[in-house]
Amino acid sequence: MPIASTHLGAALARLDEREQQALMLRYGADLPVKECAEVLGVGIDNMKKILKAALRKLRQSLRMDGYETAGTAKKGHR
């Protein structure tokens, strides 16, 4: 197994079950946030908070704090 996969697996294991499910629905199944929220039985705003927290934890675990999501990065490139 490549080193990057090992680090990612360890980082994902540190997330709680709901955060893992949220990431799998959003990025694994490629569902829109609204549908992810419906599957998990939460509101859209709560779903966004769960995803944001999970991504923040992954970045911190993988020492990727300086990276931004494409949506965030676009704000500075007008």
All heavy atoms as a GROMACS GRO file, in nm:
protein
  597
    1MET      N    1   0.085  -0.119   0.000
    1MET     CA    2   0.000   0.000   0.000
    1MET      C    3   0.089   0.125   0.000
    1MET      O    4   0.181   0.135   0.080
    1MET     CB    5  -0.089  -0.002   0.125
    1MET     CG    6  -0.181   0.117   0.135
    1MET     SD    7  -0.288   0.119   0.281
    1MET     CE    8  -0.378  -0.032   0.264
    2PRO      N    9   0.063   0.221  -0.088
    2PRO     CA   10   0.144   0.343  -0.091
    2PRO      C   11   0.134   0.420   0.040
    2PRO      O   12   0.033   0.413   0.111
    2PRO     CB   13   0.082   0.424  -0.205
    2PRO     CG   14   0.005   0.327  -0.287
    2PRO     CD   15  -0.035   0.217  -0.194
    3ILE      N   16   0.237   0.495   0.069
    3ILE     CA   17   0.242   0.570   0.194
    3ILE      C   18   0.124   0.667   0.204
    3ILE      O   19   0.062   0.678   0.308
    3ILE     CB   20   0.376   0.647   0.206
    3ILE    CG1   21   0.489   0.547   0.223
    3ILE    CG2   22   0.373   0.744   0.323
    3ILE    CD1   23   0.626   0.608   0.222
    4ALA      N   24   0.090   0.736   0.095
    4ALA     CA   25  -0.020   0.832   0.098
    4ALA      C   26  -0.151   0.765   0.138
    4ALA      O   27  -0.229   0.819   0.215
    4ALA     CB   28  -0.035   0.901  -0.037
    5SER      N   29  -0.176   0.643   0.088
    5SER     CA   30  -0.298   0.570   0.123
    5SER      C   31  -0.298   0.534   0.271
    5SER      O   32  -0.402   0.539   0.337
    5SER     CB   33  -0.310   0.443   0.039
    5SER     OG   34  -0.326   0.476  -0.096
    6THR      N   35  -0.182   0.498   0.324
    6THR     CA   36  -0.171   0.464   0.465
    6THR      C   37  -0.205   0.585   0.551
    6THR      O   38  -0.280   0.574   0.648
    6THR     CB   39  -0.028   0.415   0.497
    6THR    OG1   40   0.002   0.305   0.412
    6THR    CG2   41  -0.016   0.374   0.641
    7HIS      N   42  -0.151   0.701   0.515
    7HIS     CA   43  -0.177   0.823   0.590
    7HIS      C   44  -0.324   0.863   0.581
    7HIS      O   45  -0.384   0.903   0.680
    7HIS     CB   46  -0.090   0.939   0.540
    7HIS     CG   47   0.055   0.922   0.572
    7HIS    ND1   48   0.105   0.930   0.699
    7HIS    CD2   49   0.161   0.898   0.491
    7HIS    CE1   50   0.236   0.910   0.696
    7HIS    NE2   51   0.272   0.890   0.571
    8LEU      N   52  -0.381   0.850   0.463
    8LEU     CA   53  -0.522   0.885   0.446
    8LEU      C   54  -0.610   0.791   0.526
    8LEU      O   55  -0.704   0.835   0.593
    8LEU     CB   56  -0.561   0.881   0.298
    8LEU     CG   57  -0.706   0.915   0.266
    8LEU    CD1   58  -0.742   1.054   0.318
    8LEU    CD2   59  -0.732   0.903   0.118
    9GLY      N   60  -0.580   0.662   0.523
    9GLY     CA   61  -0.658   0.565   0.601
    9GLY      C   62  -0.652   0.595   0.749
    9GLY      O   63  -0.755   0.588   0.819
   10ALA      N   64  -0.535   0.629   0.799
   10ALA     CA   65  -0.521   0.663   0.941
   10ALA      C   66  -0.597   0.790   0.974
   10ALA      O   67  -0.662   0.799   1.079
   10ALA     CB   68  -0.373   0.679   0.976
   11ALA      N   69  -0.593   0.887   0.884
   11ALA     CA   70  -0.665   1.013   0.907
   11ALA      C   71  -0.816   0.989   0.906
   11ALA      O   72  -0.888   1.044   0.991
   11ALA     CB   73  -0.626   1.116   0.800
   12LEU      N   74  -0.864   0.908   0.813
   12LEU     CA   75  -1.007   0.878   0.808
   12LEU      C   76  -1.053   0.802   0.933
   12LEU      O   77  -1.164   0.824   0.981
   12LEU     CB   78  -1.040   0.796   0.683
   12LEU     CG   79  -1.036   0.872   0.551
   12LEU    CD1   80  -1.043   0.775   0.434
   12LEU    CD2   81  -1.149   0.973   0.544
   13ALA      N   82  -0.968   0.717   0.986
   13ALA     CA   83  -1.002   0.640   1.106
   13ALA      C   84  -1.020   0.730   1.228
   13ALA      O   85  -1.089   0.692   1.323
   13ALA     CB   86  -0.895   0.535   1.133
   14ARG      N   87  -0.963   0.849   1.225
   14ARG     CA   88  -0.975   0.942   1.338
   14ARG      C   89  -1.108   1.019   1.337
   14ARG      O   90  -1.143   1.084   1.435
   14ARG     CB   91  -0.860   1.042   1.337
   14ARG     CG   92  -0.728   0.976   1.368
   14ARG     CD   93  -0.617   1.077   1.376
   14ARG     NE   94  -0.493   1.009   1.401
   14ARG     CZ   95  -0.378   1.039   1.343
   14ARG    NH1   96  -0.372   1.139   1.258
   14ARG    NH2   97  -0.270   0.972   1.370
   15LEU      N   98  -1.179   1.012   1.225
   15LEU     CA   99  -1.308   1.081   1.216
   15LEU      C  100  -1.415   0.998   1.287
   15LEU      O  101  -1.406   0.875   1.290
   15LEU     CB  102  -1.348   1.100   1.070
   15LEU     CG  103  -1.253   1.178   0.982
   15LEU    CD1  104  -1.307   1.182   0.840
   15LEU    CD2  105  -1.230   1.317   1.036
   16ASP      N  106  -1.516   1.065   1.339
   16ASP     CA  107  -1.625   0.988   1.398
   16ASP      C  108  -1.711   0.928   1.286
   16ASP      O  109  -1.695   0.962   1.168
   16ASP     CB  110  -1.707   1.070   1.498
   16ASP     CG  111  -1.783   1.187   1.437
   16ASP    OD1  112  -1.838   1.171   1.327
   16ASP    OD2  113  -1.789   1.292   1.502
   17GLU      N  114  -1.800   0.838   1.323
   17GLU     CA  115  -1.877   0.764   1.224
   17GLU      C  116  -1.960   0.856   1.134
   17GLU      O  117  -1.967   0.838   1.013
   17GLU     CB  118  -1.969   0.664   1.294
   17GLU     CG  119  -2.041   0.572   1.198
   17GLU     CD  120  -2.124   0.467   1.268
   17GLU    OE1  121  -2.105   0.443   1.389
   17GLU    OE2  122  -2.210   0.408   1.200
   18ARG      N  123  -2.021   0.956   1.192
   18ARG     CA  124  -2.105   1.047   1.113
   18ARG      C  125  -2.020   1.125   1.012
   18ARG      O  126  -2.061   1.146   0.899
   18ARG     CB  127  -2.178   1.145   1.205
   18ARG     CG  128  -2.265   1.240   1.123
   18ARG     CD  129  -2.375   1.294   1.202
   18ARG     NE  130  -2.475   1.191   1.216
   18ARG     CZ  131  -2.603   1.212   1.232
   18ARG    NH1  132  -2.648   1.334   1.238
   18ARG    NH2  133  -2.688   1.115   1.246
   19GLU      N  134  -1.901   1.168   1.053
   19GLU     CA  135  -1.813   1.240   0.960
   19GLU      C  136  -1.768   1.149   0.846
   19GLU      O  137  -1.765   1.191   0.730
   19GLU     CB  138  -1.691   1.294   1.035
   19GLU     CG  139  -1.726   1.406   1.130
   19GLU     CD  140  -1.614   1.441   1.226
   19GLU    OE1  141  -1.527   1.355   1.254
   19GLU    OE2  142  -1.614   1.555   1.277
   20GLN      N  143  -1.737   1.024   0.877
   20GLN     CA  144  -1.699   0.928   0.773
   20GLN      C  145  -1.814   0.906   0.676
   20GLN      O  146  -1.794   0.906   0.554
   20GLN     CB  147  -1.657   0.795   0.835
   20GLN     CG  148  -1.527   0.802   0.911
   20GLN     CD  149  -1.493   0.669   0.976
   20GLN    OE1  150  -1.552   0.566   0.950
   20GLN    NE2  151  -1.395   0.673   1.066
   21GLN      N  152  -1.934   0.888   0.729
   21GLN     CA  153  -2.051   0.868   0.645
   21GLN      C  154  -2.076   0.990   0.555
   21GLN      O  155  -2.105   0.975   0.436
   21GLN     CB  156  -2.176   0.842   0.730
   21GLN     CG  157  -2.174   0.709   0.801
   21GLN     CD  158  -2.289   0.696   0.899
   21GLN    OE1  159  -2.347   0.796   0.944
   21GLN    NE2  160  -2.322   0.573   0.935
   22ALA      N  161  -2.064   1.107   0.612
   22ALA     CA  162  -2.086   1.230   0.537
   22ALA      C  163  -1.988   1.241   0.420
   22ALA      O  164  -2.027   1.273   0.307
   22ALA     CB  165  -2.072   1.352   0.630
   23LEU      N  166  -1.861   1.213   0.446
   23LEU     CA  167  -1.761   1.219   0.339
   23LEU      C  168  -1.787   1.114   0.231
   23LEU      O  169  -1.773   1.143   0.111
   23LEU     CB  170  -1.620   1.201   0.396
   23LEU     CG  171  -1.565   1.317   0.478
   23LEU    CD1  172  -1.430   1.280   0.536
   23LEU    CD2  173  -1.555   1.444   0.396
   24MET      N  174  -1.825   0.994   0.273
   24MET     CA  175  -1.852   0.888   0.176
   24MET      C  176  -1.972   0.922   0.087
   24MET      O  177  -1.970   0.899  -0.033
   24MET     CB  178  -1.875   0.754   0.246
   24MET     CG  179  -1.747   0.694   0.303
   24MET     SD  180  -1.615   0.676   0.180
   24MET     CE  181  -1.690   0.562   0.066
   25LEU      N  182  -2.075   0.980   0.148
   25LEU     CA  183  -2.192   1.018   0.070
   25LEU      C  184  -2.159   1.132  -0.026
   25LEU      O  185  -2.195   1.128  -0.144
   25LEU     CB  186  -2.307   1.060   0.163
   25LEU     CG  187  -2.371   0.948   0.243
   25LEU    CD1  188  -2.463   1.008   0.350
   25LEU    CD2  189  -2.448   0.854   0.152
   26ARG      N  190  -2.091   1.232   0.025
   26ARG     CA  191  -2.064   1.352  -0.055
   26ARG      C  192  -1.962   1.326  -0.165
   26ARG      O  193  -1.980   1.364  -0.279
   26ARG     CB  194  -2.018   1.466   0.036
   26ARG     CG  195  -1.985   1.594  -0.038
   26ARG     CD  196  -2.111   1.657  -0.097
   26ARG     NE  197  -2.076   1.773  -0.176
   26ARG     CZ  198  -2.075   1.774  -0.309
   26ARG    NH1  199  -2.109   1.667  -0.378
   26ARG    NH2  200  -2.042   1.882  -0.374
   27TYR      N  201  -1.850   1.263  -0.128
   27TYR     CA  202  -1.741   1.248  -0.224
   27TYR      C  203  -1.731   1.107  -0.282
   27TYR      O  204  -1.691   1.092  -0.398
   27TYR     CB  205  -1.609   1.290  -0.160
   27TYR     CG  206  -1.615   1.434  -0.114
   27TYR    CD1  207  -1.626   1.466   0.021
   27TYR    CD2  208  -1.617   1.537  -0.206
   27TYR    CE1  209  -1.636   1.598   0.063
   27TYR    CE2  210  -1.626   1.669  -0.166
   27TYR     CZ  211  -1.636   1.699  -0.031
   27TYR     OH  212  -1.647   1.829   0.009
   28GLY      N  213  -1.766   1.005  -0.205
   28GLY     CA  214  -1.763   0.868  -0.257
   28GLY      C  215  -1.880   0.841  -0.350
   28GLY      O  216  -1.864   0.789  -0.460
   29ALA      N  217  -2.001   0.876  -0.304
   29ALA     CA  218  -2.122   0.855  -0.384
   29ALA      C  219  -2.154   0.976  -0.472
   29ALA      O  220  -2.246   0.970  -0.552
   29ALA     CB  221  -2.240   0.823  -0.293
   30ASP      N  222  -2.082   1.085  -0.451
   30ASP     CA  223  -2.098   1.207  -0.530
   30ASP      C  224  -2.241   1.264  -0.522
   30ASP      O  225  -2.296   1.311  -0.620
   30ASP     CB  226  -2.057   1.184  -0.675
   30ASP     CG  227  -2.029   1.313  -0.750
   30ASP    OD1  228  -1.988   1.412  -0.684
   30ASP    OD2  229  -2.048   1.317  -0.873
   31LEU      N  230  -2.299   1.256  -0.402
   31LEU     CA  231  -2.433   1.310  -0.382
   31LEU      C  232  -2.426   1.458  -0.349
   31LEU      O  233  -2.331   1.503  -0.284
   31LEU     CB  234  -2.504   1.238  -0.267
   31LEU     CG  235  -2.537   1.091  -0.285
   31LEU    CD1  236  -2.601   1.036  -0.157
   31LEU    CD2  237  -2.628   1.070  -0.403
   32PRO      N  238  -2.525   1.535  -0.390
   32PRO     CA  239  -2.531   1.676  -0.349
   32PRO      C  240  -2.551   1.685  -0.197
   32PRO      O  241  -2.603   1.591  -0.134
   32PRO     CB  242  -2.654   1.730  -0.421
   32PRO     CG  243  -2.694   1.628  -0.520
   32PRO     CD  244  -2.634   1.497  -0.479
   33VAL      N  245  -2.513   1.795  -0.140
   33VAL     CA  246  -2.522   1.814   0.004
   33VAL      C  247  -2.665   1.790   0.054
   33VAL      O  248  -2.686   1.727   0.158
   33VAL     CB  249  -2.472   1.954   0.046
   33VAL    CG1  250  -2.497   1.982   0.193
   33VAL    CG2  251  -2.323   1.968   0.015
   34LYS      N  252  -2.762   1.838  -0.022
   34LYS     CA  253  -2.902   1.822   0.018
   34LYS      C  254  -2.938   1.673   0.034
   34LYS      O  255  -3.002   1.634   0.131
   34LYS     CB  256  -2.995   1.888  -0.084
   34LYS     CG  257  -3.141   1.878  -0.047
   34LYS     CD  258  -3.230   1.943  -0.151
   34LYS     CE  259  -3.376   1.926  -0.110
   34LYS     NZ  260  -3.467   1.966  -0.214
   35GLU      N  261  -2.897   1.591  -0.062
   35GLU     CA  262  -2.926   1.448  -0.054
   35GLU      C  263  -2.848   1.381   0.058
   35GLU      O  264  -2.900   1.291   0.124
   35GLU     CB  265  -2.898   1.381  -0.188
   35GLU     CG  266  -2.998   1.419  -0.295
   35GLU     CD  267  -2.972   1.347  -0.427
   35GLU    OE1  268  -2.932   1.229  -0.425
   35GLU    OE2  269  -2.995   1.410  -0.531
   36CYS      N  270  -2.726   1.422   0.080
   36CYS     CA  271  -2.647   1.368   0.192
   36CYS      C  272  -2.719   1.396   0.324
   36CYS      O  273  -2.728   1.308   0.410
   36CYS     CB  274  -2.508   1.432   0.196
   36CYS     SG  275  -2.403   1.396   0.056
   37ALA      N  276  -2.769   1.517   0.337
   37ALA     CA  277  -2.841   1.556   0.458
   37ALA      C  278  -2.965   1.469   0.478
   37ALA      O  279  -2.993   1.424   0.590
   37ALA     CB  280  -2.880   1.704   0.452
   38GLU      N  281  -3.036   1.444   0.370
   38GLU     CA  282  -3.156   1.360   0.379
   38GLU      C  283  -3.121   1.218   0.424
   38GLU      O  284  -3.189   1.161   0.508
   38GLU     CB  285  -3.228   1.357   0.245
   38GLU     CG  286  -3.294   1.489   0.209
   38GLU     CD  287  -3.347   1.494   0.066
   38GLU    OE1  288  -3.344   1.390  -0.005
   38GLU    OE2  289  -3.392   1.603   0.025
   39VAL      N  290  -3.015   1.163   0.368
   39VAL     CA  291  -2.974   1.026   0.403
   39VAL      C  292  -2.936   1.018   0.551
   39VAL      O  293  -2.973   0.923   0.621
   39VAL     CB  294  -2.856   0.979   0.315
   39VAL    CG1  295  -2.798   0.848   0.366
   39VAL    CG2  296  -2.901   0.965   0.170
   40LEU      N  297  -2.864   1.119   0.599
   40LEU     CA  298  -2.820   1.117   0.739
   40LEU      C  299  -2.928   1.170   0.835
   40LEU      O  300  -2.911   1.163   0.956
   40LEU     CB  301  -2.692   1.198   0.756
   40LEU     CG  302  -2.567   1.138   0.694
   40LEU    CD1  303  -2.446   1.227   0.720
   40LEU    CD2  304  -2.541   0.997   0.745
   41GLY      N  305  -3.034   1.224   0.780
   41GLY     CA  306  -3.142   1.274   0.865
   41GLY      C  307  -3.108   1.401   0.940
   41GLY      O  308  -3.147   1.419   1.055
   42VAL      N  309  -3.032   1.488   0.874
   42VAL     CA  310  -2.995   1.616   0.935
   42VAL      C  311  -3.033   1.728   0.838
   42VAL      O  312  -3.060   1.704   0.721
   42VAL     CB  313  -2.843   1.623   0.967
   42VAL    CG1  314  -2.803   1.516   1.066
   42VAL    CG2  315  -2.758   1.613   0.840
   43GLY      N  316  -3.031   1.850   0.888
   43GLY     CA  317  -3.057   1.966   0.802
   43GLY      C  318  -2.936   1.996   0.714
   43GLY      O  319  -2.825   1.949   0.740
   44ILE      N  320  -2.960   2.074   0.611
   44ILE     CA  321  -2.853   2.108   0.517
   44ILE      C  322  -2.740   2.183   0.587
   44ILE      O  323  -2.622   2.154   0.565
   44ILE     CB  324  -2.908   2.189   0.398
   44ILE    CG1  325  -3.003   2.102   0.315
   44ILE    CG2  326  -2.795   2.243   0.311
   44ILE    CD1  327  -3.077   2.175   0.205
   45ASP      N  328  -2.775   2.280   0.672
   45ASP     CA  329  -2.671   2.355   0.743
   45ASP      C  330  -2.587   2.264   0.832
   45ASP      O  331  -2.465   2.278   0.839
   45ASP     CB  332  -2.732   2.468   0.826
   45ASP     CG  333  -2.782   2.583   0.739
   45ASP    OD1  334  -2.738   2.594   0.623
   45ASP    OD2  335  -2.866   2.661   0.787
   46ASN      N  336  -2.654   2.169   0.900
   46ASN     CA  337  -2.580   2.076   0.985
   46ASN      C  338  -2.490   1.986   0.901
   46ASN      O  339  -2.377   1.956   0.940
   46ASN     CB  340  -2.677   1.993   1.069
   46ASN     CG  341  -2.609   1.926   1.186
   46ASN    OD1  342  -2.505   1.971   1.234
   46ASN    ND2  343  -2.666   1.817   1.232
   47MET      N  344  -2.538   1.946   0.784
   47MET     CA  345  -2.458   1.862   0.695
   47MET      C  346  -2.333   1.937   0.653
   47MET      O  347  -2.223   1.880   0.651
   47MET     CB  348  -2.542   1.824   0.573
   47MET     CG  349  -2.473   1.729   0.479
   47MET     SD  350  -2.454   1.568   0.556
   47MET     CE  351  -2.318   1.506   0.464
   48LYS      N  352  -2.348   2.063   0.619
   48LYS     CA  353  -2.232   2.144   0.580
   48LYS      C  354  -2.132   2.155   0.694
   48LYS      O  355  -2.010   2.149   0.672
   48LYS     CB  356  -2.277   2.284   0.536
   48LYS     CG  357  -2.350   2.284   0.404
   48LYS     CD  358  -2.398   2.423   0.369
   48LYS     CE  359  -2.478   2.426   0.241
   48LYS     NZ  360  -2.528   2.560   0.209
   49LYS      N  361  -2.182   2.168   0.818
   49LYS     CA  362  -2.093   2.176   0.934
   49LYS      C  363  -2.018   2.045   0.955
   49LYS      O  364  -1.899   2.045   0.987
   49LYS     CB  365  -2.173   2.211   1.060
   49LYS     CG  366  -2.222   2.353   1.062
   49LYS     CD  367  -2.308   2.380   1.184
   49LYS     CE  368  -2.370   2.518   1.178
   49LYS     NZ  369  -2.461   2.544   1.291
   50ILE      N  370  -2.088   1.933   0.937
   50ILE     CA  371  -2.024   1.802   0.952
   50ILE      C  372  -1.913   1.785   0.848
   50ILE      O  373  -1.802   1.743   0.881
   50ILE     CB  374  -2.129   1.689   0.940
   50ILE    CG1  375  -2.227   1.693   1.056
   50ILE    CG2  376  -2.060   1.552   0.933
   50ILE    CD1  377  -2.351   1.607   1.036
   51LEU      N  378  -1.943   1.818   0.724
   51LEU     CA  379  -1.843   1.807   0.618
   51LEU      C  380  -1.725   1.899   0.643
   51LEU      O  381  -1.609   1.859   0.627
   51LEU     CB  382  -1.905   1.839   0.482
   51LEU     CG  383  -1.999   1.734   0.425
   51LEU    CD1  384  -2.077   1.790   0.307
   51LEU    CD2  385  -1.922   1.609   0.384
   52LYS      N  386  -1.752   2.021   0.685
   52LYS     CA  387  -1.645   2.116   0.711
   52LYS      C  388  -1.554   2.066   0.823
   52LYS      O  389  -1.430   2.073   0.812
   52LYS     CB  390  -1.705   2.253   0.748
   52LYS     CG  391  -1.602   2.361   0.766
   52LYS     CD  392  -1.670   2.494   0.791
   52LYS     CE  393  -1.567   2.604   0.811
   52LYS     NZ  394  -1.630   2.735   0.828
   53ALA      N  395  -1.613   2.014   0.929
   53ALA     CA  396  -1.535   1.963   1.041
   53ALA      C  397  -1.451   1.842   0.998
   53ALA      O  398  -1.333   1.832   1.034
   53ALA     CB  399  -1.626   1.925   1.158
   54ALA      N  400  -1.511   1.753   0.920
   54ALA     CA  401  -1.439   1.634   0.875
   54ALA      C  402  -1.321   1.672   0.786
   54ALA      O  403  -1.211   1.619   0.803
   54ALA     CB  404  -1.535   1.541   0.801
   55LEU      N  405  -1.343   1.763   0.693
   55LEU     CA  406  -1.235   1.806   0.605
   55LEU      C  407  -1.124   1.878   0.682
   55LEU      O  408  -1.005   1.859   0.654
   55LEU     CB  409  -1.290   1.896   0.493
   55LEU     CG  410  -1.378   1.824   0.391
   55LEU    CD1  411  -1.444   1.925   0.298
   55LEU    CD2  412  -1.299   1.721   0.312
   56ARG      N  413  -1.163   1.958   0.780
   56ARG     CA  414  -1.063   2.025   0.864
   56ARG      C  415  -0.977   1.923   0.938
   56ARG      O  416  -0.855   1.933   0.941
   56ARG     CB  417  -1.132   2.120   0.962
   56ARG     CG  418  -1.032   2.202   1.046
   56ARG     CD  419  -1.100   2.292   1.149
   56ARG     NE  420  -1.166   2.211   1.249
   56ARG     CZ  421  -1.299   2.202   1.268
   56ARG    NH1  422  -1.381   2.272   1.192
   56ARG    NH2  423  -1.350   2.127   1.362
   57LYS      N  424  -1.042   1.820   0.995
   57LYS     CA  425  -0.967   1.716   1.067
   57LYS      C  426  -0.873   1.641   0.973
   57LYS      O  427  -0.760   1.610   1.011
   57LYS     CB  428  -1.064   1.617   1.132
   57LYS     CG  429  -1.136   1.672   1.252
   57LYS     CD  430  -1.230   1.567   1.309
   57LYS     CE  431  -1.312   1.619   1.423
   57LYS     NZ  432  -1.404   1.515   1.477
   58LEU      N  433  -0.919   1.612   0.852
   58LEU     CA  434  -0.832   1.544   0.756
   58LEU      C  435  -0.712   1.628   0.721
   58LEU      O  436  -0.599   1.580   0.717
   58LEU     CB  437  -0.909   1.509   0.629
   58LEU     CG  438  -1.007   1.393   0.636
   58LEU    CD1  439  -1.077   1.375   0.502
   58LEU    CD2  440  -0.938   1.264   0.678
   59ARG      N  441  -0.735   1.756   0.694
   59ARG     CA  442  -0.623   1.844   0.659
   59ARG      C  443  -0.521   1.850   0.773
   59ARG      O  444  -0.402   1.848   0.749
   59ARG     CB  445  -0.674   1.984   0.628
   59ARG     CG  446  -0.739   1.996   0.494
   59ARG     CD  447  -0.772   2.142   0.461
   59ARG     NE  448  -0.870   2.145   0.356
   59ARG     CZ  449  -1.000   2.168   0.374
   59ARG    NH1  450  -1.047   2.195   0.493
   59ARG    NH2  451  -1.082   2.168   0.272
   60GLN      N  452  -0.571   1.859   0.895
   60GLN     CA  453  -0.482   1.866   1.010
   60GLN      C  454  -0.406   1.735   1.029
   60GLN      O  455  -0.288   1.735   1.057
   60GLN     CB  456  -0.560   1.902   1.136
   60GLN     CG  457  -0.611   2.044   1.135
   60GLN     CD  458  -0.707   2.076   1.248
   60GLN    OE1  459  -0.760   1.986   1.313
   60GLN    NE2  460  -0.732   2.203   1.270
   61SER      N  461  -0.475   1.622   1.012
   61SER     CA  462  -0.412   1.491   1.026
   61SER      C  463  -0.304   1.470   0.921
   61SER      O  464  -0.202   1.409   0.946
   61SER     CB  465  -0.515   1.379   1.012
   61SER     OG  466  -0.595   1.372   1.126
   62LEU      N  467  -0.331   1.519   0.801
   62LEU     CA  468  -0.239   1.498   0.689
   62LEU      C  469  -0.140   1.612   0.674
   62LEU      O  470  -0.066   1.618   0.576
   62LEU     CB  471  -0.318   1.479   0.559
   62LEU     CG  472  -0.412   1.359   0.559
   62LEU    CD1  473  -0.500   1.360   0.436
   62LEU    CD2  474  -0.332   1.230   0.565
   63ARG      N  475  -0.141   1.704   0.769
   63ARG     CA  476  -0.053   1.822   0.765
   63ARG      C  477  -0.073   1.900   0.637
   63ARG      O  478   0.020   1.939   0.569
   63ARG     CB  479   0.092   1.781   0.783
   63ARG     CG  480   0.119   1.723   0.918
   63ARG     CD  481   0.267   1.703   0.941
   63ARG     NE  482   0.289   1.652   1.074
   63ARG     CZ  483   0.345   1.536   1.100
   63ARG    NH1  484   0.387   1.460   1.003
   63ARG    NH2  485   0.361   1.497   1.225
   64MET      N  486  -0.200   1.920   0.604
   64MET     CA  487  -0.235   1.994   0.482
   64MET      C  488  -0.308   2.122   0.519
   64MET      O  489  -0.389   2.172   0.443
   64MET     CB  490  -0.324   1.907   0.393
   64MET     CG  491  -0.255   1.782   0.344
   64MET     SD  492  -0.365   1.675   0.249
   64MET     CE  493  -0.400   1.777   0.109
   65ASP      N  494  -0.280   2.177   0.635
   65ASP     CA  495  -0.350   2.295   0.685
   65ASP      C  496  -0.350   2.411   0.587
   65ASP      O  497  -0.444   2.488   0.580
   65ASP     CB  498  -0.290   2.345   0.817
   65ASP     CG  499  -0.269   2.236   0.919
   65ASP    OD1  500  -0.311   2.122   0.894
   65ASP    OD2  501  -0.210   2.266   1.022
   66GLY      N  502  -0.242   2.426   0.511
   66GLY     CA  503  -0.228   2.540   0.421
   66GLY      C  504  -0.311   2.528   0.294
   66GLY      O  505  -0.327   2.626   0.222
   67TYR      N  506  -0.364   2.411   0.268
   67TYR     CA  507  -0.442   2.393   0.147
   67TYR      C  508  -0.585   2.438   0.169
   67TYR      O  509  -0.639   2.425   0.278
   67TYR     CB  510  -0.442   2.245   0.104
   67TYR     CG  511  -0.310   2.200   0.052
   67TYR    CD1  512  -0.216   2.145   0.138
   67TYR    CD2  513  -0.278   2.213  -0.081
   67TYR    CE1  514  -0.093   2.104   0.091
   67TYR    CE2  515  -0.155   2.172  -0.129
   67TYR     CZ  516  -0.063   2.117  -0.042
   67TYR     OH  517   0.058   2.077  -0.088
   68GLU      N  518  -0.644   2.489   0.064
   68GLU     CA  519  -0.783   2.532   0.069
   68GLU      C  520  -0.862   2.453  -0.032
   68GLU      O  521  -0.806   2.404  -0.130
   68GLU     CB  522  -0.794   2.681   0.036
   68GLU     CG  523  -0.723   2.770   0.135
   68GLU     CD  524  -0.734   2.916   0.097
   68GLU    OE1  525  -0.793   2.948  -0.008
   68GLU    OE2  526  -0.684   2.999   0.172
   69THR      N  527  -0.991   2.443  -0.010
   69THR     CA  528  -1.074   2.377  -0.109
   69THR      C  529  -1.085   2.468  -0.230
   69THR      O  530  -1.062   2.589  -0.222
   69THR     CB  531  -1.216   2.350  -0.055
   69THR    OG1  532  -1.276   2.474  -0.022
   69THR    CG2  533  -1.212   2.260   0.066
   70ALA      N  534  -1.120   2.412  -0.342
   70ALA     CA  535  -1.132   2.491  -0.465
   70ALA      C  536  -1.231   2.605  -0.447
   70ALA      O  537  -1.210   2.715  -0.495
   70ALA     CB  538  -1.173   2.402  -0.582
   71GLY      N  539  -1.340   2.579  -0.375
   71GLY     CA  540  -1.441   2.683  -0.352
   71GLY      C  541  -1.386   2.799  -0.273
   71GLY      O  542  -1.414   2.915  -0.301
   72THR      N  543  -1.304   2.770  -0.174
   72THR     CA  544  -1.245   2.875  -0.091
   72THR      C  545  -1.135   2.949  -0.167
   72THR      O  546  -1.126   3.069  -0.162
   72THR     CB  547  -1.185   2.815   0.038
   72THR    OG1  548  -1.288   2.741   0.104
   72THR    CG2  549  -1.132   2.923   0.130
   73ALA      N  550  -1.056   2.874  -0.241
   73ALA     CA  551  -0.943   2.933  -0.313
   73ALA      C  552  -0.990   3.031  -0.421
   73ALA      O  553  -0.926   3.130  -0.449
   73ALA     CB  554  -0.856   2.824  -0.374
   74LYS      N  555  -1.104   3.003  -0.482
   74LYS     CA  556  -1.154   3.088  -0.590
   74LYS      C  557  -1.183   3.230  -0.544
   74LYS      O  558  -1.174   3.323  -0.620
   74LYS     CB  559  -1.281   3.028  -0.651
   74LYS     CG  560  -1.254   2.906  -0.735
   74LYS     CD  561  -1.384   2.853  -0.791
   74LYS     CE  562  -1.361   2.724  -0.866
   74LYS     NZ  563  -1.486   2.666  -0.912
   75LYS      N  564  -1.217   3.247  -0.417
   75LYS     CA  565  -1.251   3.379  -0.366
   75LYS      C  566  -1.135   3.477  -0.382
   75LYS      O  567  -1.154   3.593  -0.407
   75LYS     CB  568  -1.291   3.371  -0.219
   75LYS     CG  569  -1.424   3.302  -0.198
   75LYS     CD  570  -1.456   3.295  -0.052
   75LYS     CE  571  -1.583   3.215  -0.028
   75LYS     NZ  572  -1.611   3.195   0.113
   76GLY      N  573  -1.013   3.427  -0.368
   76GLY     CA  574  -0.897   3.514  -0.378
   76GLY      C  575  -0.849   3.535  -0.519
   76GLY      O  576  -0.761   3.615  -0.544
   77HIS      N  577  -0.905   3.466  -0.616
   77HIS     CA  578  -0.860   3.474  -0.756
   77HIS      C  579  -0.965   3.541  -0.843
   77HIS      O  580  -1.019   3.483  -0.933
   77HIS     CB  581  -0.831   3.334  -0.807
   77HIS     CG  582  -0.716   3.269  -0.743
   77HIS    ND1  583  -0.712   3.240  -0.610
   77HIS    CD2  584  -0.597   3.228  -0.793
   77HIS    CE1  585  -0.598   3.183  -0.580
   77HIS    NE2  586  -0.527   3.175  -0.689
   78ARG      N  587  -0.992   3.664  -0.820
   78ARG     CA  588  -1.093   3.734  -0.899
   78ARG      C  589  -1.032   3.800  -1.018
   78ARG      O  590  -0.928   3.839  -1.032
   78ARG     CB  591  -1.165   3.837  -0.815
   78ARG     CG  592  -1.253   3.770  -0.714
   78ARG     CD  593  -1.331   3.874  -0.642
   78ARG     NE  594  -1.429   3.803  -0.562
   78ARG     CZ  595  -1.531   3.860  -0.507
   78ARG    NH1  596  -1.551   3.988  -0.522
   78ARG    NH2  597  -1.615   3.794  -0.436
   0.00000   0.00000   0.00000
